[in-house]
Amino acid sequence: MGVSDTSRPPADETRHGVGYTLDDGVAVIELRRPSAGNALDASSRAGLIAAVRRARGDGDRVRAVLLTGEGRHFCVGQDLKEHARALESAPASAFAIVRDEYNPLVEELCALPQPVVAAVEGACVGAGLGLALCADLRVAGAGARFSTAFTGIGLAADSGLSRALAQAVGPSRAAALMLLGDRFDAEAAQRWGLVHSVVPDGDAAVEGLALAKRLAVGPTAAYAEVKSLLRADGAPLPVVLEREAVAQERLGTTEDHRAAVRAFLEGRQPSFNGR
């Protein structure tokens, strides 16, 4: 079940099989190839990167992002029918899409300063799993199933999956998941820290939207700094400590911080405007 069923406002726009909605500070980016399991073909890849760039271009109007898929599945990965045609017609350039399309998409999605929530139903495999791991938080339906899938067709990984998976579950488990390609369910994904919460099937988009709305009214300037700090994974401790100090100094000058301190001292809940 996608966000499209009940919660999409009239201002929705669909391009290349990808929907983009901005409402109450939440940009909803929805894959819309349900009959193909939201497989990533040339059109949907173009639509995704356009939607991510639009979210960045909408600036302060976007305070959180929800990434989801229409229908039964989040994303089954690369459209293998399209890939098979490319292998037949232009084998020398069949993998140019990795550098030309997947890499820019992943880089821009990961670079968004706003919190990104992925709502996952059904299959989330291959490049689909890579996209989900670009999000900061993931909500999964109880029946969601995950797999790296690449070695099953004689490939390694793309869409940043090798790095993101190792960071999420550790190098040993990531190696097993990538080498063996075994499926794992939502319960295992939550146990390993891959998903934030597991909800009844069909509720992932609704719960994901609620989580995105909660984030959208939060201290978004602080969220952006948190995201930046978390990307410093593997940096030496002195570097991390200095980055934290710089972030705190920046945030200390914001309206959000000063207003929140006043609210705390006055015994009331703070409100945040992202400035």
N, C-alpha and C positions, 0 to 999 in steps of 0.2 A: 504493500500500500504506500503510495507516495503522498507527499504533501499536497499534491494537486487535487485530491478528492474533496477536501473540506476547507482547507485553510489558505488557499491561494487567492490573494486579492485581485481585483480587476486589472491592476496595472501590470500584470504578468506579460513577459515577452519571451518568445521561443525563437531561437536561432540554431540552425544546424542540429536539431534534435536535442537541444539543451535549453532548459527554462531558466529564466532569471527573474526573481521577484525581490523587491526591496520594500519592506514594511516594518514599522516599529523598530528601525535600526538593524534589522536582520536581513541580510542578502541570502536568499535561498537559491542555490544552484542545483538543478535537478537534471540528471540524465534521462532522456525520454526516447529510448528505443526498447520499450518493454518486450516487444515481440522477439527481440534478439538478445534478451537478457542484459540489455544496455551495453552490449559489446561496443568496443571503441573502434569505430571506423574513421575515415578521414574527416567526415563531416562533424561527427561528435567531438573529435579531438579539437578541431577548429572552434567549435562552439564552446567547449570547456575553457580553452585559453582566452577566448573573447570574454566569457563571463567572469573569469578571474580578474582579467584586466579591467573590466567594468567595475567590479567591486572595489578595486584599488582606485580607479578614477572617480568613484562616487565619494571618496574621501571620508570626511567626518559623518556623512549620512549613514555610513555602514559601520556599525559597532560590533557586529558579530556575523559569522558566515555559517550557513548550514549546507552541507554537501550530501545529496541523497540521490536515489534512483527511483524512477516510476515503475510500478508493477512488482513482480515477485522477487526480483533480484536487484542487488545494488549494482554490481558490474561483474561480468564474466571475463573481463580482460579484453585483450586485442581481438578484433573480429578476424577469426582465422579464415573465413571465406575470402575476405579481402586480401589477407596475407598470402593465401594460396595463389590467388590471381597474380599478385606481385611477384611471387617466386617463379611463376611461369613466364610472365611477360618481361620482367626486368630484374632478374636475380641479382645482378651486381648492385642495384640500388634499393633492394627490398628492405634493407634495414636503415636506410637514411632517415626514416621517421623517428628513430630513437634519438638521434642528435637534433633533428630539425623540429620535432613536435613533442615527444614525450619529455625530453630534458627541459625545454623552456617551460612546459606546463608545470612540471614538478617544482622547478625552481621558483616560479612565480607564486604558486599555491603555498609553498612553504615560507615564502618571504612576506606573505600578508601580515601586517601588524595586528590585525584583529584576531580574536580567538576563532578557530574553525572547528566546527562539530561535524562529524560524519555520522549519518543514520544508515545503518546497514541491515538489510533484509536479504534472506536467501543467499545466493552465491556471491562471494567476494574473493575473487581469485586472480592470480597473475598481476597484470597491471592494475586491475581493480583493487587488489590488496595494497599495491603501492600507493594508489590515490588515497585510500582510506587512511594509510599511515602518514599521509601529509597533514592530516587533521590533528588538532591538539587533543581532542576528546572524541571517543567513539561510543555510540549507543547501538546495540545490536539486538535484533529480534531473537527469541529463544531458538528458532530453527535456522539461524544463519550458519553458513558453513564457509570455511576459509581454506585456501590452499595457495602455495606459491606457484605450483603448476608448471613452471618453466622447464624443469628437467624432463617432465613427461613428454615434451615435444622436442627434446634435444637442445634446449637453450639454457642459458645461465640465469640472468635477471636483468630487468631494466626498471624504469620508473622509480629509481632510488631504493628499491626493495632491499637490496643486500645490506645497505647501511641502516635503513630505518628498522628493519626486522631485528638485526643484531643489537641495536640500541634498545629496542622494546623488550626483547625476551632473553638477551644475552647471546654471546657468540656460539656456545655449544648447542643450545636449542635451535638457534637460527640455522646452523649448519645441518642439523637433522631435518628441519622442515624444508630446507631448500634442496638438499641432496635426495631425500626420500620422496618429497612431494606429497606426503600424507595429508589428507584432509583433517581439519580439527573443527570442533563445534564452538558455539558461543560460550558455553561454560568453561571450556579449556582456555579460550581467548581471554575471558575475564580473569581466570585464575593466574594466567601468565602476565597479566597487566596490559594486554593488547586492547581491551575495551573497558570503558568506564563503567558501563552498566548493561545488564541484560533485561529486556522487557518482553512481554508477550508478543508473539508474532503479529505483525500488522501495526504495532504501536511505535516502532523505532522512529519514524518520521515525526510523529506527534511529540514523543518524548525528547527527540533531538531538537525540535523547534522550541519546546519549553526551555530546554537548557540553553539554547542560543539566546533566547529572550532574556533569561536570567543574566547571562554574561553581558548582553547589550546594555543593561542598566547599571553595570558595574564600572569600576575604575579602569577604563579601557587604555589610558596612558600607562598605567601600571601593568596591565596585561601585555602590552607591547614590549615593555622592558623585560618581563618574565620570559616571554618567548625568545627574546634575544639572548638572555642569559642561558636558557636551556640549550640553545644551539651551540654553546661553547663547550659541548661535551668533549672530554679528553684534554682540555686545556690545563696547563700547570696551575696549581693552587694559587700562587701569587697573581697570575693573570686573572683567574676567576674572582679573587678578592678585590682586585682593582676595578674590574668591570662592575661588580656589585656596588662598590663605593661610588663610581661615576653614575650608575643608574639611580641610586638613592639621592644623590645630589640633584640630578635632573628632576626627579619626581618631587623632591622637596620644594620646588618652586611652583608646583601646579596648584590650580584652584582646588582640584579634587582633594589633594592632601591637606591643605589648610582647612578646608570646609569639613573634612572628615574628623580632624583633630578637634575642631570646635564642637562638632556634633557629639563626639565621645565625651568631652568634658561637660557637655550640657545634658547628657543622658538621653540622647535621641539617635535615631538611625540616620546615617549620612545619605545624601543623594549625590550622584556623580554625573558630570557632564562631559567627561573625557578631555578636559582641559586643565 
